Amino acid sequence: QVQLVESGGGLVQAGGSLRLSCAASRSIVAIGDMGWYRQAPGKQRELVAAITRGHNTNYADSVKGRFTISRDNAKNTMYLQMNSLKPEDTAVYYCTGVNPLTASRDYWGQGTQVTVSS
């Protein structure tokens, strides 16, 4: 079992930046694809960005050019650099990972709140 713990959320003004971190309880080399999801009040959870073991990345159209996902295998940590934040980015952000044994997105963090004020 792998535990994922997010940090770095908070309150920021529109146009500002935040960097989220996701620390894993063991080596993320053993974890498959990882990613960040978010869920705003009254909305479904959506994929924000994903990164493969090989560091290939994929982004939701709404964050392309503003967010950057990365993973540091040596530190067992994944990051989400968020720039030019907008009020519509306000949500709880979740770190996730794919269990290579099940090929399912079994690993989830507890979430970190990001609030962007206008």
N, CA, C and O of each residue as an XYZ file, in Angstrom:
472
protein
N       0.843     -1.192      0.000
C       0.000      0.000      0.000
C       0.881      1.245      0.000
O       1.945      1.269      0.618
N       0.426      2.262     -0.693
C       1.163      3.513     -0.801
C       0.301      4.639     -0.254
O      -0.872      4.757     -0.608
N       0.877      5.458      0.601
C       0.191      6.656      1.074
C       0.738      7.875      0.326
O       1.946      8.016      0.133
N      -0.173      8.742     -0.084
C       0.182      9.967     -0.773
C      -0.298     11.146      0.068
O      -1.441     11.166      0.525
N       0.569     12.116      0.267
C       0.230     13.269      1.098
C       0.518     14.544      0.312
O       1.655     14.805     -0.082
N      -0.537     15.336      0.091
C      -0.390     16.596     -0.625
C      -0.061     17.735      0.340
O      -0.399     17.694      1.523
N       0.595     18.731     -0.193
C       0.845     19.968      0.546
C       1.009     21.101     -0.456
O       1.189     20.872     -1.652
N       0.944     22.330      0.054
C       1.198     23.481     -0.796
C      -0.027     24.266     -1.200
O       0.090     25.303     -1.854
N      -1.216     23.785     -0.818
C      -2.417     24.528     -1.154
C      -2.533     25.793     -0.313
O      -1.763     26.010      0.623
N      -3.508     26.618     -0.665
C      -3.714     27.847      0.101
C      -4.561     28.838     -0.647
O      -5.220     28.508     -1.632
N      -4.531     30.071     -0.159
C      -5.294     31.170     -0.752
C      -4.336     32.067     -1.521
O      -3.295     32.471     -1.003
N      -4.696     32.372     -2.754
C      -3.845     33.214     -3.595
C      -4.735     34.110     -4.453
O      -5.863     33.745     -4.787
N      -4.224     35.271     -4.800
C      -4.986     36.165     -5.671
C      -4.873     35.708     -7.119
O      -3.912     35.043     -7.504
N      -5.870     36.077     -7.908
C      -5.833     35.764     -9.330
C      -4.539     36.295     -9.953
O      -4.099     37.407     -9.662
N      -3.948     35.473    -10.810
C      -2.672     35.828    -11.418
C      -1.469     35.321    -10.647
O      -0.344     35.369    -11.146
N      -1.693     34.842     -9.448
C      -0.609     34.349     -8.613
C      -0.234     32.913     -8.925
O      -0.760     32.295     -9.851
N       0.699     32.396     -8.119
C       1.215     31.042     -8.335
C       1.214     30.241     -7.036
O       1.301     30.790     -5.937
N       1.114     28.943     -7.199
C       1.271     27.992     -6.094
C       1.982     26.764     -6.635
O       1.883     26.454     -7.822
N       2.701     26.064     -5.762
C       3.267     24.774     -6.138
C       2.771     23.720     -5.157
O       3.019     23.796     -3.954
N       2.071     22.743     -5.696
C       1.608     21.618     -4.895
C       2.654     20.511     -4.913
O       3.327     20.286     -5.919
N       2.777     19.832     -3.792
C       3.670     18.687     -3.694
C       2.876     17.469     -3.263
O       1.884     17.584     -2.543
N       3.315     16.312     -3.703
C       2.685     15.045     -3.333
C       3.807     14.096     -2.937
O       4.566     13.622     -3.782
N       3.899     13.825     -1.629
C       4.942     12.953     -1.126
C       4.404     11.537     -0.951
O       3.343     11.337     -0.359
N       5.136     10.567     -1.464
C       4.731      9.164     -1.380
C       5.458      8.471     -0.237
O       6.577      8.834      0.124
N       4.785      7.454      0.328
C       5.350      6.740      1.473
C       6.443      5.758      1.062
O       7.190      5.260      1.904
N       6.531      5.485     -0.238
C       7.628      4.653     -0.726
C       7.980      5.068     -2.145
O       7.389      5.995     -2.698
N       8.931      4.384     -2.717
C       9.461      4.783     -4.004
C       8.373      4.912     -5.067
O       7.570      4.002     -5.273
N       8.368      6.068     -5.738
C       7.373      6.260     -6.793
C       7.822      5.615     -8.101
O       7.075      5.595     -9.079
N       9.038      5.092     -8.111
C       9.468      4.350     -9.283
C       8.561      3.140     -9.487
O       8.313      2.714    -10.615
N       8.067      2.592     -8.366
C       7.192      1.418     -8.424
C       5.749      1.784     -8.754
O       4.933      0.903     -9.024
N       5.434      3.067     -8.733
C       4.081      3.517     -9.054
C       4.002      3.794    -10.554
O       4.949      4.293    -11.161
N       2.882      3.468    -11.121
C       2.712      3.747    -12.537
C       2.483      5.221    -12.786
O       3.108      6.079    -12.163
N       1.584      5.497    -13.698
C       1.268      6.883    -13.987
C       0.783      7.589    -12.730
O       0.107      6.995    -11.891
N       1.129      8.836    -12.614
C       0.651      9.653    -11.500
C      -0.055     10.881    -12.067
O       0.089     11.212    -13.244
N      -0.819     11.547    -11.207
C      -1.530     12.711    -11.722
C      -2.170     13.534    -10.628
O      -2.157     13.183     -9.449
N      -2.723     14.627    -11.065
C      -3.467     15.535    -10.178
C      -4.899     15.652    -10.702
O      -5.125     15.902    -11.886
N      -5.838     15.470     -9.812
C      -7.247     15.711    -10.089
C      -7.690     16.889     -9.220
O      -7.022     17.252     -8.252
N      -8.813     17.469     -9.583
C      -9.398     18.500     -8.728
C     -10.914     18.382     -8.741
O     -11.518     17.871     -9.683
N     -11.502     18.874     -7.660
C     -12.959     18.861     -7.561
C     -13.415     20.161     -6.936
O     -13.058     20.482     -5.802
N     -14.202     20.901     -7.684
C     -14.779     22.148     -7.194
C     -16.164     21.854     -6.622
O     -16.780     20.852     -6.984
N     -16.655     22.707     -5.742
C     -17.978     22.477     -5.142
C     -19.051     22.317     -6.208
O     -19.168     23.135     -7.121
N     -19.826     21.258     -6.079
C     -20.934     21.033     -7.004
C     -20.527     20.499     -8.359
O     -21.366     20.359     -9.249
N     -19.236     20.194     -8.531
C     -18.765     19.699     -9.822
C     -18.126     18.320     -9.667
O     -17.753     17.905     -8.570
N     -18.011     17.627    -10.799
C     -17.360     16.321    -10.774
C     -15.850     16.480    -10.691
O     -15.285     17.496    -11.096
N     -15.220     15.455    -10.158
C     -13.764     15.451    -10.107
C     -13.235     15.363    -11.538
O     -13.758     14.601    -12.351
N     -12.196     16.145    -11.842
C     -11.642     16.153    -13.183
C     -10.131     16.017    -13.152
O      -9.469     16.438    -12.203
N      -9.600     15.418    -14.210
C      -8.157     15.290    -14.337
C      -7.567     16.634    -14.735
O      -8.028     17.276    -15.679
N      -6.542     17.050    -14.001
C      -5.855     18.302    -14.294
C      -4.599     18.043    -15.115
O      -4.363     18.684    -16.138
N      -3.797     17.088    -14.645
C      -2.540     16.790    -15.326
C      -2.098     15.386    -14.946
O      -2.397     14.904    -13.853
N      -1.386     14.738    -15.855
C      -0.888     13.388    -15.607
C       0.536     13.277    -16.104
O       0.954     13.998    -17.010
N       1.283     12.355    -15.492
C       2.673     12.137    -15.889
C       2.969     10.654    -15.788
O       2.629     10.005    -14.798
N       3.610     10.122    -16.830
C       3.948      8.707    -16.846
C       5.275      8.459    -16.135
O       5.968      9.391    -15.728
N       5.609      7.177    -15.997
C       6.911      6.840    -15.427
C       8.036      7.441    -16.258
O       9.087      7.813    -15.735
N       7.797      7.526    -17.545
C       8.796      8.071    -18.458
C       8.749      9.581    -18.578
O       9.413     10.161    -19.436
N       7.962     10.221    -17.716
C       7.860     11.676    -17.638
C       7.130     12.304    -18.821
O       7.261     13.504    -19.064
N       6.363     11.504    -19.557
C       5.471     12.090    -20.550
C       4.299     12.714    -19.815
O       3.811     12.165    -18.827
N       3.846     13.866    -20.300
C       2.815     14.615    -19.584
C       1.584     14.851    -20.435
O       1.629     14.821    -21.665
N       0.474     15.088    -19.733
C      -0.796     15.367    -20.384
C      -1.551     16.357    -19.506
O      -1.532     16.246    -18.280
N      -2.221     17.334    -20.139
C      -2.897     18.381    -19.370
C      -4.330     18.579    -19.864
O      -4.641     18.375    -21.037
N      -5.180     18.979    -18.939
C      -6.511     19.429    -19.323
C      -6.360     20.718    -20.122
O      -5.461     21.517    -19.859
N      -7.239     20.916    -21.092
C      -7.155     22.114    -21.933
C      -7.199     23.389    -21.093
O      -6.560     24.385    -21.433
N      -7.941     23.355    -20.016
C      -8.144     24.558    -19.209
C      -6.875     25.009    -18.473
O      -6.810     26.144    -18.001
N      -5.875     24.140    -18.370
C      -4.664     24.504    -17.622
C      -3.411     24.499    -18.492
O      -2.330     24.845    -18.017
N      -3.542     24.113    -19.751
C      -2.368     24.070    -20.633
C      -1.712     25.438    -20.718
O      -2.376     26.462    -20.876
N      -0.398     25.424    -20.609
C       0.361     26.669    -20.670
C       0.466     27.387    -19.337
O       1.237     28.337    -19.209
N      -0.299     26.948    -18.339
C      -0.261     27.593    -17.017
C       0.259     26.660    -15.939
O       0.936     27.101    -15.011
N      -0.053     25.366    -16.051
C       0.345     24.381    -15.039
C       1.438     23.479    -15.604
O       1.478     23.203    -16.803
N       2.323     23.026    -14.717
C       3.368     22.088    -15.099
C       3.459     20.979    -14.060
O       3.628     21.236    -12.868
N       3.345     19.750    -14.529
C       3.461     18.593    -13.653
C       4.853     18.003    -13.793
O       5.430     17.991    -14.880
N       5.392     17.510    -12.671
C       6.708     16.878    -12.708
C       6.782     15.853    -11.580
O       5.990     15.881    -10.639
N       7.751     14.949    -11.699
C       7.968     13.968    -10.641
C       9.468     13.810    -10.421
O      10.253     13.779    -11.369
N       9.843     13.712     -9.155
C      11.237     13.536     -8.772
C      11.344     12.171     -8.098
O      11.013     12.016     -6.923
N      11.805     11.201     -8.852
C      11.863      9.840     -8.322
C      12.807      9.732     -7.129
O      12.565      8.938     -6.220
N      13.869     10.516     -7.121
C      14.828     10.456     -6.014
C      14.207     10.934     -4.699
O      14.587     10.478     -3.621
N      13.258     11.849     -4.800
C      12.604     12.392     -3.604
C      11.231     11.774     -3.360
O      10.540     12.139     -2.408
N      10.841     10.840     -4.221
C       9.513     10.196     -4.080
C       8.399     11.228     -4.027
O       7.463     11.102     -3.238
N       8.502     12.235     -4.858
C       7.575     13.361     -4.807
C       7.154     13.783     -6.211
O       7.946     13.770     -7.154
N       5.901     14.151     -6.314
C       5.358     14.710     -7.555
C       4.943     16.149     -7.266
O       4.580     16.495     -6.142
N       5.007     16.971     -8.299
C       4.694     18.390     -8.120
C       3.687     18.871     -9.150
O       3.520     18.277    -10.215
N       3.024     19.961     -8.802
C       2.195     20.673     -9.767
C       2.467     22.159     -9.577
O       2.036     22.762     -8.595
N       3.185     22.736    -10.529
C       3.426     24.170    -10.516
C       2.270     24.852    -11.215
O       1.991     24.573    -12.381
N       1.595     25.747    -10.505
C       0.412     26.419    -11.037
C       0.684     27.916    -11.130
O       0.884     28.579    -10.112
N       0.690     28.436    -12.327
C       0.913     29.862    -12.563
C      -0.325     30.499    -13.165
O      -1.219     29.807    -13.654
N      -0.370     31.810    -13.125
C      -1.500     32.564    -13.709
C      -2.834     31.995    -13.240
O      -3.733     31.742    -14.043
N      -2.946     31.802    -11.966
C      -4.147     31.173    -11.413
C      -5.377     32.040    -11.620
O      -5.318     33.270    -11.596
N      -6.494     31.351    -11.824
C      -7.777     32.009    -12.055
C      -8.769     31.566    -10.974
O      -8.599     30.500    -10.382
N      -9.793     32.366    -10.715
C     -10.796     31.947     -9.718
C     -11.407     30.582    -10.038
O     -11.766     29.838     -9.126
N     -11.528     30.251    -11.312
C     -12.108     28.954    -11.671
C     -11.176     27.781    -11.384
O     -11.580     26.628    -11.537
N      -9.941     28.051    -10.973
C      -9.046     26.983    -10.539
C      -9.309     26.586     -9.085
O      -8.723     25.624     -8.588
N     -10.172     27.311     -8.416
C     -10.491     26.998     -7.023
C     -11.103     25.606     -6.915
O     -12.097     25.301     -7.574
N     -10.504     24.771     -6.081
C     -10.950     23.393     -5.929
C     -10.091     22.695     -4.882
O      -9.092     23.236     -4.408
N     -10.503     21.493     -4.537
C      -9.633     20.599     -3.771
C      -8.830     19.790     -4.786
O      -9.396     19.178     -5.692
N      -7.527     19.793     -4.629
C      -6.637     19.094     -5.548
C      -6.153     17.798     -4.907
O      -5.713     17.772     -3.758
N      -6.251     16.727     -5.689
C      -5.886     15.404     -5.208
C      -4.731     14.839     -6.024
O      -4.688     14.958     -7.248
N      -3.813     14.230     -5.319
C      -2.690     13.510     -5.920
C      -3.112     12.056     -6.100
O      -3.740     11.480     -5.212
N      -2.774     11.460     -7.236
C      -3.158     10.080     -7.481
C      -2.015      9.288     -8.104
O      -1.081      9.849     -8.677
N      -2.118      7.971     -7.976
C      -1.139      7.104     -8.613
C      -1.783      5.793     -9.026
O      -2.742      5.333     -8.407
N      -1.247      5.205    -10.071
C      -1.755      3.932    -10.575
C      -0.980      2.783     -9.946
O       0.250      2.773     -9.927
N      -1.725      1.830     -9.440
C      -1.132      0.609     -8.895
C      -0.717     -0.271    -10.080
O      -1.580     -0.716    -10.837
N       0.569     -0.529    -10.255
C       0.993     -1.311    -11.425
C       0.487     -2.748    -11.402
O       0.442     -3.408    -12.439
N       0.105     -3.235    -10.218
C      -0.400     -4.613    -10.131
C      -1.829     -4.729    -10.632
O      -2.215     -5.756    -11.190
N      -2.613     -3.679    -10.433
C      -4.025     -3.714    -10.824
C      -4.313     -2.860    -12.058
O      -5.373     -2.972    -12.673
N      -3.351     -2.006    -12.406
C      -3.534     -1.039    -13.491
C      -4.690     -0.079    -13.201
O      -5.246      0.527    -14.118
N      -5.040      0.052    -11.944
C      -6.114      0.958    -11.540
C      -5.540      2.116    -10.721
O      -4.489      1.994    -10.092
N      -6.248      3.223    -10.747
C      -5.819      4.402     -9.991
C      -6.221      4.185     -8.531
O      -7.199      4.754     -8.047
N      -5.448      3.354     -7.851
C      -5.778      2.940     -6.494
C      -5.311      3.900     -5.420
O      -5.845      3.907     -4.311
N      -4.313      4.712     -5.744
C      -3.682      5.537     -4.710
C      -4.181      6.969     -4.821
O      -4.112      7.593     -5.880
N      -4.691      7.477     -3.686
C      -5.211      8.848     -3.622
C      -4.730      9.520     -2.338
O      -4.648      8.893     -1.281
N      -4.419     10.798     -2.454
C      -4.136     11.586     -1.270
C      -5.425     12.107     -0.660
O      -6.519     11.848     -1.163
N      -5.280     12.843      0.427
C      -6.454     13.342      1.143
C      -6.965     14.661      0.544
O      -8.070     15.101      0.863
N      -6.177     15.274     -0.303
C      -6.588     16.512     -0.954
C      -6.041     17.745     -0.258
O      -5.820     17.759      0.952
N      -5.831     18.773     -1.057
C      -5.393     20.069     -0.513
C      -6.210     21.165     -1.192
O      -6.411     21.144     -2.407
N      -6.675     22.115     -0.395
C      -7.557     23.163     -0.910
C      -6.740     24.268     -1.574
O      -5.760     24.766     -1.019
N      -7.173     24.632     -2.772
C      -6.624     25.793     -3.473
C      -7.768     26.775     -3.695
O      -8.791     26.433     -4.289
N      -7.582     27.985     -3.217
C      -8.597     29.016     -3.385
C      -7.974     30.229     -4.059
O      -6.985     30.783     -3.579
N      -8.567     30.635     -5.179
C      -8.060     31.775     -5.933
C      -9.099     32.888     -5.857
O     -10.234     32.728     -6.307
N      -8.702     33.997     -5.291
C      -9.618     35.129     -5.141
C      -9.489     36.074     -6.335
O      -8.419     36.216     -6.926
N     -10.603     36.711     -6.670
C     -10.597     37.619     -7.828
C     -10.236     39.033     -7.422
O     -10.184     39.924     -8.270
